Amino acid sequence: MAKKEDEKVNIGPWGNSLSRRNVLIGAGGVATLAGVGLLASCSSSTKTADAGAEAKVGGTLDGIMTQQIPSSLDPFTNAQGAALNASGPCHDWLEWVDTKGDLYPSLAASATQDDAKTITYVLNSGVKFQNGEAVNAQAVADLFAWVMDKKNAAWLNSRFDGVKTEVVDELTLKVHLPKPDVAFRYAVTRLPIAAVSTMAAQALTPSGCGPYKFDRWVQGSYVSYTKDPGYRNAADITLDGIKMEHFADANAGTQAFLAGGKNWVYPSSLSQAKDLKARADKGEIKYLPAEPGVCYLLNNCKTGPTADPNVRKAIRLAFDRKAMVDGPFNGVSRPFFSMLKPESSYYVPELEYERNIDEAKALMAKSKTPKGFKEKIYTPNVDYFIGLSTVMKANLAEIGIDITVEIEETAAVINRMFVKKDFNMVVLGDALSPEVSELHEYYLRSTGGRNCGKYVNKAVDKLLDEGLREIDDAKRIAIYKQIQMITMLDDTAFIPLVGEVLPAAYKGSNFDEFAGGFIQYIIWPKAKLTA
């Protein structure tokens, strides 16, 4: 890969990574990424006795996953984050994307963005799925075709619409996109690579080509994995296995972690954040207050009172985000006005606004429901979502909207949103992406895979097309500024609330050597217990 003055090559947990900017530059010419081994960097600011401790060979990395109890272990048809987290240890991906937006190869020995409509993946040789089938170009092409077949109900289906594949040879696959799309490689990082023949069994017995083999799932209790001696980098695996216990309540899960015998809890309790930080300061544990997502309110833009843009604008102006930060998040979050972190080069400061009840009331007076209305906010049975809905209920009462907080299990809320699409107002969270197009494509394109609010704006669709086509950073920033100003303010199709802070507490492992996110660490081949 030719060096460029603005190129920033980082070292990721699986090998060299390619900065997001160079992916875009490569779309106008050629950018190739080749894996060169395994290096890492620090991730935590606190020090414990683990720092400098010798790694142990063997043992089980035993942790606690809270809040979401997986309804299945199928990450292909189940959009629930818990499904991907719980099935992750047996999977691998063509490429990974880290929290800074850098891509780095895994199953792909190299990835080339030939132009804005063509990607070439060259796979590592000699790799097999856990069922014994070869991981080759045809297997990946078959998986893409499976995702594109609507009857399979893959949650990534809309993102793969119109994609064609060309098997060049055993290890080389060309992907032809229906239109210029310099961000498609980021969508592929959401797709674990698995044999199509295993799809029917994924929900209960996940199988892929990752470092660990599925062992057992006791629904509502735990899922466990054992190391796979047939993994392509089997020599890197020193653990005997991975175990994840599931707690619906973060407080109970955090207490179980503190009681001893567990290596990590994620996410840890927000109400216990100060205690966990104090323990970290004493060197008892390590504490990582990550902000991987955004909490949002989604309104039905097609039917019901929220179909009126005046109502949606009034709703966003009524919200007290400071109360949301101070209450549900115990002061560790921050207000959000975008699908992007404020640190993103695509962030638009003009999206920020102060709470304005007078203006909200004026908008309600101009709406089709000037006397207000009664409505439900469907809410996952998670403490901070319940807290957010409680704040919103009080806020909206001030402008004549009588809210009932309808609490359901997280899986039921996700099904209501993305399958039944039966709601007028719902609160949830989603992972922030370093690639600007990702959440905008899912939620705001009229055919987007997560556009359960039924938002349709042809001008926005056209701008989204331009954003996927454009490779100049400055021009792309201008395009996405227009998109955000229309959808977050003028139409208020999506209402960001606060950052979804999901802290991790951990001990007895070498997580400090890892450069990725906490969930990625759980399936890192070089994860180790420390003495």
ZIUR-V503673 format. One line per field, one symbol per residue. phi: phi as a letter, one per 20 degrees, with the letter a starting at -180 (. if undefined). psi: psi as a letter, one per 40 degrees, with the letter a starting at -180 (. if undefined). burial: + if it has 9 or more other ideal C-beta (glycine too) atoms within 8 Angstrom, else -. A space follows every 10 residues. Layout:
phi: ???
psi: ???
burial: ???
//
This chain:
phi: .ffcfefcee ddfdqfddfg fffffffecc cdccfcoccb bfcceedcff fnfffdennd fdccddmdef eaddeeddff gfffffegge dbcfcdcefe neebecfffb ccefbfcccd ddefemecff enffecffff fffgfffffg felffegffe gnfcdcefbg ddceddefbg bfdffffffe dfecfgfeff dffdcfbbbe fcegdbcdgn cacccdfdfe ffdgffedfe acccedcfdf fffffffffo ndeacbfeff fdgfffffff fenfbcccef cebcebdddf edcmfffegf fffffffefd ffffffegdl nedbfccbec fgfffefdgf ffbegbffff fffffeefcf enadbddfcf fcgfffffff ffgfffffdn deddeeecfg fffffffedf ldadbbdacb ffdfegffff ffedfgdffd efemecbfff gfffgfffef degfffgfff fggfffeedf elfbdfdbfe ecfddbambe gfedddffff ffdfgefced f
psi: hhiidehhhi hideaiihid dddddddebh hhhhieahii iieieihaed heiiiihaih hhahhichhh eifhedeheh ddddddedde iiidiihaee ehiiicdhdi hhgdaeehhh hhiiiehiie eeihgadddd dddddddehd eefheeddde heiiihhdad ehhhhhieih geedddddee hihihdeedd edddgihbfa eiihdihhhe ciiiiiihee idfdddheid ihhhihhdhd ddddddddei eidihhiihd eedddddddd deedaihggi geahhihhih ediideehdd dddddddehg ddddddcdef eeaiiieiei ideieeihde eiiihgdddd dddddeiegd eaiiiihhhi ghdddddddd dddddddeee hhhhhhhiid dddddddecd fgidhihaii hihehddcdd dddeideide geefhhhddd dddddddddh ehdddddddd ddddddddcd dfehgicihg hgiihiifif deeieaiddd ddehdehiii .
burial: ------+--+ ++++++++++ +++++++--- +++++--+++ ---+-+-+-+ ----++---+ +-++++++++ -+++++++-+ -+++++++++ ++++++++-- ++++++++++ +++--+++++ ++++--++++ --+-+++-++ ++++++++-- -+-++++-++ +-+-+-+--- +++++++-++ +++++++++- ++++++-++- -+---+++++ ++++--+--- -+++++++-- +-++-++++- +++++++-++ ++++-++--- -+++++++++ -++--++-++ ----++++-+ ++++++++++ +---++++-+ ++++++++++ +-+++-++++ -++-++-+++ +--+-+++-- +---+-+-++ +-++--+-+- -++-++++++ ++++++++++ +++-++++++ +++++--+-+ +-++++++-- +-++++++-+ -+++++++++ ++++++-+++ +++++-+--+ +-++++++++ +----++-++ +++++++++- ++++++++++ +++++++-++ ++-+++++++ ++++++++++ -
//
